[in-house]
C-alpha cells in the first residue's frame, strides 16, 4: 500500500477516531512545528494533538529507534505507530508486555505500561490491506496510548497547522494538474 492509501484508511472513514470531518489532520509535518518530523498530526476539537507514525515494514519500524530524536514533544497528547497487519504481532511483542488481541474487530484495546522499548507508552494501530478482509481495507487500534501531556494547541498554532494543511492540498492539486496535462486531459 502507498502512504496515501494508508493515510486514507487512518483518517478517511467515519468509523475512524481520527476522521477528517471531526479533526484537523495534517500529513507530513516537517521540522518547525514539533521537534521532529511527523507523518500525520491530528488536532482534536478540544485542541489536543495526536501523532501517527506510519510504518510499512519491520525494517522501517526498527529504523525509527536508530534516530537521535524520539517522538516525544510537549505539544503531543498521544502518539501511535500504525503498522501493517503482517507485522502487528512482532511490533506488539517488541513494544509491550502483554497479550496481543487481534482476534476480532470489535475487541476493546488496552493501555499498557511503559517498557524500555516504549518509554512513552505509545499506541498501536494495525492496518489491513484491501485484499485481507474488506474491499476497502480497514484499521484497528490494538493498544491505546497513555496520555503524554495536557498541552492544548493555541489558536496561533492551530492557524499554523491549517496553513500547512492548505499547502499540502495545493501541492497535491498542482501534481494532479501536471498529470492531467501530460495525459492530455
N, C-alpha and C positions, 0 to 999 in steps of 0.2 A: 504494500500500500504506500502511496505517496504521503508526504507530510500533510498536504492539503486535504487528502481524504481522511486522514486520522483526525485532523483538527475539526473537520465537519462532523465526524462521529462524536467527538467530545462536546461540541457546543451547538450543533445544528439541529437538534431534535428536542421537542417539548419535554420529553422524559428526562433530559439531562439536567442535573443541578446547575450546570454552567450555561444553560440555554441563552443564546444571543439576544433573545427578546426580553429576557429578565435581567441581564447583566451587561456591563460594558466589557467586551472581550477584545483584546489587542494581541495579535500574533507577532512573534519575532521582535521583542522589545530589546533593543541594543543597550549597551552600557550608557549610563547617564540618568536613567530613572531609578534603577536599582544598582547595587554594587556588582552586578553580573548580568549576563545576557539571559533572557527568559524566552522560552518557546511560546508560551501563552500566558497572558495575565488576565485574570477575571476580576472585575471590580463589582462587588455586590451592591444592591440598592442601599445597604447600610454603610457603604464606603469601606468595606474590608476587602483586602487584596489577597487573591489566591494565585499561586504559580503552578502551572502544569508543565512538567518537563517530559517531552516525548522522546521515547527511545524505541528504536526499530530492531535492535538485535542485542544479544548478550554483550558483545564487544563494545557496542555503542553505550550500553548501560554502565559497564565497568570503566570505560574511559572517563565518565563523569567523576569518578573517585580519584583520578590521577591529576585533576586540575588543582591549581593552587587555591581557588576560591571554593566556597560552599554555596548552597542555595539559601543561606540564612541572610536575611535583610530585615532591618527593623520595621520596614513598611509591610512585610508579609504577615498575614494572619495564618495562612495554611499553605502547605506545599505537597504536591502529588507527583509521583512518577506515573506515566502512562506507558505501558509495555504491551507487546503482542501476547496473545494467549499462549503462544508456543513457548514462551519463556516465563510465563507468570509464576509457576511453581518455583522455578530456580531463583527468580528475583525475590520472591517472598522468603524463601529459605535463607537468602543472603542478608535480607534486611531485618527480619523479625524472628522472634522465638515464639512459636505458637503453631496453630493448625491452619493450613491453607483451606479456605472454604469457598470453593467454586463449584459446589455440587449442584446448585440450581440458581437461576437468575434472580430470584427474589430474596435470597438469604440476606440477613442483616449484617453489614460489615462491622468489625470490631475495631477498637483503638488499642494499639499495642504500646508498651513502654519503650523508651529509648534503648538502643543497643549500641555497641561500639561502631557498627557499620551504619547506624541510623540515629545519630545523636539528637536530631530534631523531631524524631517520630513522624516522619513523612507518611502520607497516604499512598495507596497503590490502586491504580486503575488498570484494568486489563481491557484491551480492545480486541474485537473479533472481526476477522475479515468477512466479507460478504459470503464467501463460499463455505464458511464454517457452520453458521447457524441460521442466519437470516439473509434475505436478498439484499438488504441494505447494510448489513453489519450492525454491531452494537458495542457498547462499552458497559463495564460493570465496576463499581467501586468495591474492591476486595477488602481494603483497610482504610478506615477514616483516619485522617491525620490528627495529631494533637494540635491545639492552638499554639502558634509560635509567639504571638504577641497580640496586643489590643490596639495597635496603631490604626487610626482612621485616616484615610486619604483626604487631604484638604481639597477645597474647591479649585485652587490653583493647580494642584497635582492632577485632579480629575480632568481639567481642561487640557493639560499637557498630554495625558493619555488619549483623550479624544482627538487631539491634533495628530498624534502618532497613528491612531487608527485611520483617520482620514487620509493620511499619507499612504498607508498600505492600500487602501481602496483605490486611490488614483494611480498608484504604481501598477496595480493589477489591471485597471481599465486600460492603461497605456499598453500593457502587454497583450491584452485581448485585441485592441485596435491594430497593433502591429501584426498579430497573427491573421486577423481578418484581411488586412491589406495584402499579405503575402499569398493568401489563398484566393485573392481576387473577389472577395465578398463586398 
